[in-house]
Amino acid sequence: MQSFIQALATIELGSDAVRLFHGRGGYYAECEHLCLDWFAPVLLLTSFTPLEESDLAVCQQAITERWQVICPDNPLNLVYQYRSGGETHTQLLQGEVPEPHIVSENGAQFQVHLMRGQNHGLFLDMANGREWVRANARYKKVLNLFAYTCGFSVAALQGGADEVVNIDMSKGALSIGKQNHLLNGFSAGARFLPHDIFKSWGKLKKLGPYDIIVADPPSNQKGSFVATKDYVRLIRRLPELLAQNGELLLCLNAPELDTAFLRQQVADAAPTLEYITRLDNPPAFIDVSQDKSLKVLRYCRSASV
């Protein structure tokens, strides 16, 4: 716990939603189970093992002391969540959580829900992916696969995309995605398809081709997508949706699957796609093993194909 307390002494808070402490990366001894996120105006403490009451009290006290230094005039809002055995338990330790809870990132606004399970509405480790899309979307048609709450779509429209097609099996997630578009002033320019991607190739092809495709699937979600068997099925169909000179972001957040796994999947199933680079993760998500951290690989379809 000492390394967590020491790290707290250096944190500062801005207006954007960010990770403040990333124990999962393995850099902090005996704190691999802890993370701390800032979803203004709320701090979220997450543990991937249940904390003893005494340990939770130590964490809360350390957070409170740092808060009194950096935000002495504001009340502390603190949520604690632990995930164990496939279950998620969430508790408001102090203060309150606004409803609706709107956070910002690079000039965009998103609705989040910290008290509802483990998926809060915005994956903070994907910030650089959203920024890449924002920087490269001008005049482009974008396909956002496994769109969730449509953060990539908002980023694309901010960057001047002509059109975005969002597809996800979850109608609830897409409903929040629509709200995110309205929050950012986008009442047009995006489609929202509540469909199974693997049953929708014809429709997606008809709406294409796409200059940018983003694929950010869950790594292991029964009934939806299991990376070890489904990623190759996805990759095999992507070239037919991608415009010449189009670009593709393939995302994988599974510690047990390395970069070589994803690159080999592409080499086997879609050899016409050319590897360009891997996007860096945000600095806060530093990891002792790059292969265990989030992987965002950039590919292109050359004009000669």
N, C-alpha and C positions, 0 to 999 in steps of 0.2 A: 504493500500500500504506500510505502514511502516514496517510490518514484512517481506515483500519481500525485501525491501532495506537493512534491518538488516541481512537477510540471505545471501544476495549477498556479504557481507563483509567477509564471511567465506569460500566462494567457492574457489577451486583450480582446475586447468585444467591439465589432463594427456593426454595421446595419445588415449585412448579408448573412444568410444562413450558412454555417460552416461547421466542420468538425474541429473541436478544440483539443481533444486527446484521443489518440488511436492506439489503445493497448493491443488491439488485435494484430497489429503489425509486428509484434514481437520485440520491439525496441525497449520496452519498459519491463524490467524484471518483476515477476510475480504479479503483473497487472495485465496479462494478455487477455483477460476476460472483461476488461473495462473500456468503455468509450464515453466521451462527453461531447454533446452537440449543442450548438446554439441555434435555436429556432426563435429568434427575437419575438416577444420578450421572455421566452422560456428556455431554461437549460434542461436538457434531457440527459440523464445519467443512465447508461445501459450496461448491464452485466450479463454475460453469457453463462454464468452459474449463479445460483441463488446466493446472495450475500448474507452472512450472519448479521444479526441485528447490530452487534458491536462494530463490525466493519462498515455497515451502511451508515451508522452514526458518525464514524470517523470521516467517511467521504462527505457526508452532508455538512459536517462542521468545517472541513477544509474548504468546501465550495462556498459556504457562507462567509468565511473569513476573507476569501479572495474577492467575493462580491462586494463586501463592505469597503474594500480598497478601491475597486475600479468603478463601482456604481453606488456610492454611499447614499444617494438621494432617491434611489428607486427600490421598490420592494423586490425581493427575490422570488421568482417563480421557478419551481424545481419539480420535475417529474422523474420518477425512477421506474425503470422497466427491467425485468429479467426474463431471459428466454432459456427454457430448460425442457428437454424431452419433447420438443415439438410444441410446447405450450408457451404462451406469452402472458406475463402478469404485469400490469401497469398500475402505478400508484402516484397520486399527487402528494408530494411530501411537503410542499410549502407554496403559498401564494395561490395563483389561479392561472388557468389557460383560457385565452380569449376565444370566443366563438362568434363569428368565424375567425380562424387563426390564419392570417395572411403573412407570408414571409417574402423576402426579396432575395434575388441573386442576379448580379450583373444587370440591374435595371429592369428585370422581369419580376412579376409577382406570382406567387403560387399559394394555393390553399393547402394547408397541412392539417393532419389529425393525429396528434400525439397520443391520445388516449384510446385509440382504436387499433389494437394489434401491433404487429411489428413493421408493417409498411406504412410509412407516415405520409406518403404523397409526393415526396421529393427525395431522390437518392443523391446524397451530397457528394459521393465519390464520383458521380458522373458529370460534375460541373465542367470539366475541361472538354468533355464530349459535346456538351451543349454549346460551349463557347466556340468550338470548331465549326459546328453546324451554323451558328450565328454568323461567323466570319466568312462562310463559303456558300451561303444559300441564295445570294442575290440572283434574281431572275431564274431560279431553278425550280423544278418540280421535285418534291421530296416525298419519299415513302417511309413512314414511321411504323415499323413492325413491332409487335408487342408494346404498343404505345403507352400502356398504363395511364397516367394522368397527363400525358401529352407534353411533357417538358421540352422534348426535342422539337415538337411542332411550334410551340411558342417561340423558341429560339430561332427556328427557321424563318418564321414570319417577321420577327424582329430584324433579321438579317436581310429582308427583302425578297423572300421566296415568292414565286408566283402562285404556288399551290402546294398544300400538304395533304397527303392521305394518311390518316391514322387508323390502324386496325388492331383490335384487342378483343379477346373473348369476354372480358368483364365490362358489362354495361355500366356498372357502378363507377369503375375507374374512368371510363370515357365520359361519364356525366360530369365528374370532377374536372376532367380535361376540358370540357366545353366551358365550364366556369372559369378555368384558368385563362382560356382565350379571351373571354369577356373582361376579366380583370385587367388584361393588357391591351384592351381596345380593339381586339380582333373579332369582329362579328361576321366576317367572311374570310374566304381563302383556305379553309380547312374542311375536310370531310372526316366523319367519324363512323367507322364501320365496326359494329359489334359482332364480329364473325371469327370463326376458327380459321386461322391463316392457312392451314393445310387443306382446307376445303374451299379455298377462295382464290386459287391461282388464276382461274379464268377471269374473274372480276378485276383482280389486281392488274393482270396483263392488259385488259381492256382500258383501264384508266391510265396506264403507263405510256411510254417508258419513263423512267425516273432518272434524274440527273444525280440525285443523292438517295441512297437507301441506308437506313439505320436499323440494325437488328440487335435488340437488347433483350433477349429472352430470359426467363427464369432458368436457373441451372438445373433445378430438380423439383418440378411441380407436377405431381401425378395428375393425369388427365389433361395436361396442357403441354408440358415440354420437359423432357429429360435430356440433358445435353449429350450424354454418351451415346444415345441412339437417334436423337431427333435433329441434332445440329447438321449432320451430313445431309439429311432429307431437305432441310431448309436451304443449305448452301447450293445444292444441286440445281435448284430452281431460280436462284437469284440472277444469274447472267441474262436470262430471257426477259427480266424486268428492268434491267439496267441499260440506260442509253449509252451509245458510244462515248467514250471519254468520261462516263459517269463514275462516281466514287461511292464506296461502300464502307460503312463502319460496322465491324463485327465485334460484339461485346460478349464477354464471358466473365462472370464473377463466381468462380468455383475454385476454392483453394486446392482441391485435389486434382484439377485439370490444368496443365501448364500451357504456355504459349505454343509449344511444339504440337500439342494436341490439336489446337485450332488451325494452325498453319497446315498441318498434315491433312486435316479434313478438307480444306480448300484445295490443296494440291491434288487430292484424290477425286473430289467431286466437281470441281470447277477450275480446271487448269488454265482457262482463258483469263482468269482474274490475276492481276499482278499485285504482289505485295508492295506497299509503299513504306509504311512505318507503323510503329506503335505509339499511340498518344500517351504522354505522361499523365500520371494521376496527380490530383492536387497535392501540394506539399504535405498537408496535414495527414495524408494517408500513407505516409512512409512505411515501408515494409522491409523486413530483413530478407525476404524472398520475393523478388519481382514476379515469379511464376505463381505465387500464392495470392497475389493481389489482383485487383480488377485488371482485366486485359481488354483494351480497346484497339483493335487492329484496323488499319486503313488499307483498302484495296482499290484498284481502278480497273475498268474495262477499256482496253486500248482501242483506238480508232481502227486498227487493222483487223479487229475481230469481227 
